[in-house]
Amino acid sequence: MKSLEIVGFKRANLGKTDAKALRLDAQVPCVLYGGKDTVHFSVPAILFRELLYTPEAHIVDLNVEGTHYRAIVQDAQFHPVNEMLLHVDFLEIEDGKEVKMDIP
């Protein structure tokens, strides 16, 4: 499985209006689940090109303001009409913990 690094920035404000403002700035709101804490962050939309628009599965090395996580994409949500990327959920990977995922 290939590995890809994505750099993100923590989100101070959560909610619909703040998510809309992020999307207008070409950022995608993201959430990292599966670890000790849930991490809310945003990533520039252009960084998802190699991750989501390919038939290959990737392990993602997330760098959220200096904190590193290993994760996989759990879910990606797209706009129903213009197919713009709206939201991405990541699942943190830990050694010894089983993960079930769909391979395209």
NUTOR-870108 format. One record per residue: residue in three letters; x, y, z of N, C-alpha, C, CB in turn. Coordinates in nm, 3 decimals. Glycine has a CB too. Layout:
VOMI   type        nu        nv        nw       cau       cav       caw        cu        cv        cw       cbu       cbv       cbw
VOMI    Ala         X         Y         Z         X         Y         Z         X         Y         Z         X         Y         Z
...
END
This chain:
VOMI   type        nu        nv        nw       cau       cav       caw        cu        cv        cw       cbu       cbv       cbw
VOMI    Met     0.084    -0.117     0.000     0.000     0.000     0.000     0.089     0.124     0.000    -0.096    -0.001     0.121
VOMI    Lys     0.054     0.221    -0.080     0.132     0.343    -0.091     0.107     0.435     0.028     0.101     0.415    -0.220
VOMI    Ser     0.203     0.522     0.051     0.192     0.618     0.160     0.194     0.759     0.102     0.307     0.600     0.264
VOMI    Leu     0.118     0.849     0.164     0.106     0.986     0.116     0.100     1.079     0.236    -0.019     1.004     0.024
VOMI    Glu     0.173     1.190     0.231     0.171     1.285     0.343     0.076     1.400     0.312     0.312     1.338     0.372
VOMI    Ile    -0.006     1.436     0.411    -0.098     1.548     0.401    -0.077     1.637     0.523    -0.247     1.499     0.391
VOMI    Val    -0.065     1.766     0.498    -0.043     1.864     0.604    -0.173     1.939     0.628     0.072     1.962     0.568
VOMI    Gly    -0.218     1.942     0.754    -0.342     2.009     0.788    -0.324     2.108     0.902    -0.447     1.907     0.826
VOMI    Phe    -0.431     2.184     0.927    -0.431     2.287     1.030    -0.552     2.267     1.120    -0.431     2.430     0.967
VOMI    Lys    -0.532     2.271     1.251    -0.642     2.251     1.344    -0.749     2.358     1.325    -0.592     2.252     1.489
VOMI    Arg    -0.874     2.317     1.348    -0.987     2.408     1.337    -1.025     2.458     1.475    -1.107     2.340     1.268
VOMI    Ala    -1.031     2.589     1.490    -1.070     2.648     1.618    -1.221     2.648     1.633    -1.015     2.791     1.631
VOMI    Asn    -1.291     2.678     1.526    -1.437     2.687     1.530    -1.498     2.575     1.448    -1.486     2.824     1.478
VOMI    Leu    -1.600     2.511     1.503    -1.669     2.403     1.434    -1.809     2.451     1.401    -1.673     2.273     1.520
VOMI    Gly    -1.870     2.390     1.301    -2.007     2.426     1.266    -2.022     2.453     1.118    -2.051     2.546     1.345
VOMI    Lys    -2.146     2.471     1.077    -2.180     2.486     0.936    -2.121     2.613     0.874    -2.330     2.485     0.920
VOMI    Thr    -2.135     2.725     0.941    -2.087     2.850     0.881    -1.935     2.852     0.870    -2.135     2.969     0.963
VOMI    Asp    -1.866     2.798     0.968    -1.720     2.793     0.961    -1.673     2.694     0.854    -1.662     2.754     1.096
VOMI    Ala    -1.745     2.584     0.837    -1.711     2.489     0.731    -1.732     2.551     0.593    -1.796     2.360     0.745
VOMI    Lys    -1.838     2.629     0.577    -1.862     2.697     0.449    -1.751     2.797     0.419    -1.999     2.769     0.451
VOMI    Ala    -1.708     2.869     0.521    -1.599     2.965     0.502    -1.470     2.895     0.463    -1.578     3.046     0.630
VOMI    Leu    -1.443     2.779     0.521    -1.324     2.702     0.483    -1.330     2.659     0.338    -1.309     2.578     0.572
VOMI    Arg    -1.448     2.611     0.295    -1.462     2.565     0.157    -1.445     2.679     0.058    -1.599     2.499     0.137
VOMI    Leu    -1.488     2.799     0.094    -1.468     2.914     0.006    -1.320     2.950    -0.008    -1.545     3.034     0.059
VOMI    Asp    -1.240     2.915     0.091    -1.095     2.937     0.087    -1.020     2.817     0.031    -1.044     2.969     0.226
VOMI    Ala    -1.091     2.726    -0.038    -1.033     2.606    -0.100    -0.974     2.511     0.005    -0.925     2.645    -0.201
VOMI    Gln    -1.034     2.506     0.122    -0.994     2.414     0.228    -1.105     2.310     0.245    -0.967     2.489     0.362
VOMI    Val    -1.070     2.191     0.289    -1.167     2.085     0.313    -1.167     2.053     0.463    -1.134     1.957     0.229
VOMI    Pro    -1.283     2.063     0.530    -1.290     2.024     0.670    -1.273     1.873     0.685    -1.424     2.070     0.732
VOMI    Cys    -1.194     1.832     0.783    -1.165     1.689     0.804    -1.176     1.655     0.952    -1.024     1.653     0.750
VOMI    Val    -1.197     1.526     0.979    -1.202     1.476     1.116    -1.122     1.346     1.121    -1.350     1.454     1.164
VOMI    Leu    -1.043     1.330     1.226    -0.966     1.208     1.249    -1.027     1.135     1.367    -0.814     1.240     1.274
VOMI    Tyr    -1.075     1.013     1.343    -1.135     0.929     1.445    -1.043     0.813     1.479    -1.273     0.878     1.399
VOMI    Gly    -1.076     0.740     1.586    -1.009     0.614     1.616    -0.895     0.623     1.713    -0.961     0.556     1.493
VOMI    Gly    -0.850     0.741     1.747    -0.740     0.756     1.842    -0.794     0.789     1.979    -0.642     0.863     1.795
VOMI    Lys    -0.707     0.842     2.062    -0.748     0.880     2.197    -0.843     0.999     2.192    -0.627     0.913     2.284
VOMI    Asp    -0.815     1.093     2.103    -0.899     1.211     2.088    -0.944     1.224     1.943    -0.823     1.338     2.133
VOMI    Thr    -1.058     1.289     1.924    -1.105     1.322     1.790    -1.040     1.454     1.752    -1.261     1.330     1.784
VOMI    Val    -0.979     1.458     1.632    -0.907     1.577     1.588    -0.983     1.638     1.470    -0.759     1.543     1.548
VOMI    His    -1.019     1.766     1.482    -1.085     1.841     1.375    -0.979     1.930     1.310    -1.207     1.925     1.429
VOMI    Phe    -0.967     1.921     1.178    -0.866     2.000     1.110    -0.912     2.027     0.967    -0.729     1.927     1.110
VOMI    Ser    -0.838     2.111     0.897    -0.868     2.140     0.757    -0.742     2.121     0.674    -0.923     2.285     0.741
VOMI    Val    -0.764     2.089     0.546    -0.655     2.060     0.454    -0.684     2.131     0.322    -0.638     1.906     0.433
VOMI    Pro    -0.583     2.186     0.255    -0.607     2.243     0.123    -0.661     2.135     0.027    -0.477     2.305     0.066
VOMI    Ala    -0.763     2.170    -0.048    -0.834     2.073    -0.133    -0.743     2.010    -0.238    -0.950     2.141    -0.202
VOMI    Ile    -0.643     2.081    -0.285    -0.556     2.029    -0.391    -0.476     1.907    -0.345    -0.460     2.139    -0.437
VOMI    Leu    -0.453     1.892    -0.214    -0.374     1.780    -0.163    -0.447     1.647    -0.173    -0.335     1.806    -0.019
VOMI    Phe    -0.579     1.650    -0.196    -0.656     1.525    -0.204    -0.657     1.464    -0.343    -0.798     1.550    -0.159
VOMI    Arg    -0.599     1.533    -0.440    -0.601     1.483    -0.578    -0.537     1.345    -0.589    -0.529     1.581    -0.671
VOMI    Glu    -0.418     1.328    -0.533    -0.347     1.200    -0.542    -0.408     1.094    -0.452    -0.201     1.219    -0.506
VOMI    Leu    -0.487     1.133    -0.354    -0.542     1.039    -0.258    -0.677     0.984    -0.300    -0.554     1.105    -0.123
VOMI    Leu    -0.767     1.069    -0.344    -0.905     1.026    -0.371    -0.933     0.993    -0.517    -0.999     1.132    -0.326
VOMI    Tyr    -0.862     1.056    -0.609    -0.891     1.036    -0.750    -0.796     0.936    -0.813    -0.884     1.168    -0.825
VOMI    Thr    -0.777     0.823    -0.746    -0.690     0.717    -0.793    -0.750     0.583    -0.752    -0.545     0.733    -0.738
VOMI    Pro    -0.727     0.477    -0.826    -0.781     0.346    -0.786    -0.697     0.275    -0.680    -0.791     0.257    -0.908
VOMI    Glu    -0.589     0.336    -0.634    -0.501     0.273    -0.537    -0.538     0.313    -0.393    -0.355     0.310    -0.566
VOMI    Ala    -0.512     0.223    -0.300    -0.534     0.251    -0.158    -0.407     0.311    -0.099    -0.577     0.122    -0.080
VOMI    His    -0.423     0.406    -0.008    -0.309     0.475     0.052    -0.319     0.475     0.204    -0.301     0.618    -0.001
VOMI    Ile    -0.203     0.471     0.267    -0.192     0.504     0.408    -0.152     0.651     0.412    -0.087     0.410     0.485
VOMI    Val    -0.222     0.729     0.490    -0.199     0.873     0.494    -0.119     0.909     0.618    -0.333     0.950     0.491
VOMI    Asp    -0.009     0.980     0.598     0.069     1.034     0.709     0.021     1.177     0.730     0.225     1.028     0.680
VOMI    Leu    -0.065     1.195     0.830    -0.121     1.327     0.859    -0.026     1.406     0.947    -0.259     1.314     0.927
VOMI    Asn    -0.002     1.529     0.909     0.077     1.621     0.989    -0.014     1.738     1.023     0.208     1.669     0.914
VOMI    Val    -0.071     1.736     1.144    -0.162     1.842     1.187    -0.088     1.931     1.287    -0.292     1.782     1.251
VOMI    Glu    -0.036     2.040     1.236     0.040     2.137     1.314     0.150     2.072     1.397    -0.054     2.214     1.404
VOMI    Gly     0.227     1.985     1.334     0.341     1.924     1.400     0.314     1.790     1.466     0.393     2.015     1.501
VOMI    Thr     0.188     1.752     1.483     0.154     1.623     1.540     0.129     1.526     1.425     0.030     1.633     1.634
VOMI    His     0.196     1.411     1.429     0.187     1.315     1.319     0.094     1.200     1.355     0.327     1.262     1.283
VOMI    Tyr     0.013     1.159     1.258    -0.080     1.047     1.273    -0.071     0.961     1.147    -0.228     1.098     1.296
VOMI    Arg    -0.091     0.829     1.164    -0.105     0.739     1.050    -0.252     0.705     1.039    -0.017     0.609     1.067
VOMI    Ala    -0.308     0.716     0.919    -0.452     0.698     0.904    -0.485     0.647     0.764    -0.526     0.829     0.932
VOMI    Ile    -0.612     0.609     0.749    -0.668     0.577     0.618    -0.794     0.661     0.601    -0.700     0.423     0.604
VOMI    Val    -0.837     0.678     0.477    -0.960     0.752     0.450    -1.077     0.661     0.482    -0.966     0.803     0.302
VOMI    Gln    -1.162     0.706     0.574    -1.280     0.629     0.610    -1.398     0.666     0.520    -1.317     0.652     0.757
VOMI    Asp    -1.414     0.796     0.492    -1.526     0.842     0.411    -1.492     0.977     0.351    -1.656     0.850     0.495
VOMI    Ala    -1.539     1.000     0.230    -1.526     1.130     0.164    -1.663     1.168     0.110    -1.418     1.126     0.048
VOMI    Gln    -1.703     1.291     0.136    -1.834     1.339     0.092    -1.816     1.442    -0.017    -1.914     1.398     0.210
VOMI    Phe    -1.897     1.428    -0.124    -1.890     1.517    -0.238    -2.024     1.587    -0.257    -1.850     1.439    -0.365
VOMI    His    -2.020     1.705    -0.317    -2.143     1.778    -0.350    -2.216     1.698    -0.457    -2.111     1.924    -0.399
VOMI    Pro    -2.349     1.683    -0.447    -2.423     1.599    -0.542    -2.429     1.653    -0.684    -2.561     1.579    -0.493
VOMI    Val    -2.413     1.782    -0.704    -2.424     1.839    -0.839    -2.288     1.866    -0.902    -2.505     1.967    -0.835
VOMI    Asn    -2.205     1.944    -0.833    -2.077     1.982    -0.894    -1.959     1.894    -0.851    -2.046     2.126    -0.861
VOMI    Glu    -1.984     1.795    -0.767    -1.884     1.697    -0.723    -1.764     1.759    -0.652    -1.837     1.618    -0.840
VOMI    Met    -1.784     1.874    -0.590    -1.679     1.936    -0.511    -1.662     1.856    -0.381    -1.711     2.086    -0.481
VOMI    Leu    -1.540     1.841    -0.336    -1.512     1.769    -0.212    -1.559     1.852    -0.093    -1.360     1.736    -0.200
VOMI    Leu    -1.649     1.796    -0.010    -1.707     1.870     0.101    -1.645     1.836     0.236    -1.853     1.844     0.107
VOMI    His    -1.614     1.708     0.259    -1.569     1.665     0.392    -1.499     1.530     0.380    -1.690     1.655     0.492
VOMI    Val    -1.396     1.509     0.463    -1.323     1.382     0.463    -1.308     1.335     0.608    -1.183     1.396     0.394
VOMI    Asp    -1.339     1.206     0.631    -1.318     1.142     0.760    -1.200     1.047     0.749    -1.445     1.066     0.808
VOMI    Phe    -1.110     1.054     0.846    -0.995     0.965     0.852    -1.009     0.874     0.972    -0.863     1.046     0.859
VOMI    Leu    -0.951     0.754     0.963    -0.947     0.658     1.073    -0.801     0.633     1.108    -1.021     0.525     1.035
VOMI    Glu    -0.766     0.659     1.233    -0.627     0.644     1.277    -0.589     0.497     1.284    -0.606     0.710     1.412
VOMI    Ile    -0.469     0.466     1.240    -0.416     0.329     1.241    -0.315     0.318     1.354    -0.350     0.292     1.103
VOMI    Glu    -0.328     0.209     1.431    -0.230     0.180     1.536    -0.181     0.037     1.518    -0.293     0.199     1.679
VOMI    Asp    -0.059     0.009     1.559    -0.005    -0.126     1.550    -0.085    -0.219     1.640     0.145    -0.129     1.589
VOMI    Gly    -0.118    -0.337     1.589    -0.194    -0.435     1.665    -0.343    -0.415     1.662    -0.148    -0.434     1.805
VOMI    Lys    -0.391    -0.315     1.593    -0.533    -0.286     1.585    -0.581    -0.320     1.443    -0.563    -0.136     1.621
VOMI    Glu    -0.682    -0.406     1.434    -0.732    -0.447     1.304    -0.816    -0.338     1.240    -0.814    -0.575     1.317
VOMI    Val    -0.802    -0.325     1.108    -0.877    -0.227     1.032    -0.939    -0.297     0.911    -0.786    -0.108     0.988
VOMI    Lys    -1.066    -0.270     0.889    -1.134    -0.325     0.773    -1.161    -0.211     0.677    -1.267    -0.398     0.814
VOMI    Met    -1.118    -0.228     0.549    -1.139    -0.121     0.452    -1.170    -0.178     0.315    -1.016    -0.031     0.445
VOMI    Asp    -1.240    -0.101     0.235    -1.271    -0.139     0.098    -1.158    -0.093     0.007    -1.407    -0.078     0.052
VOMI    Ile    -1.113    -0.183    -0.078    -1.009    -0.151    -0.174    -1.076    -0.130    -0.310    -0.899    -0.264    -0.181
VOMI    Pro    -1.055    -0.013    -0.372    -1.121     0.011    -0.502    -1.065    -0.080    -0.611    -1.104     0.157    -0.544
END
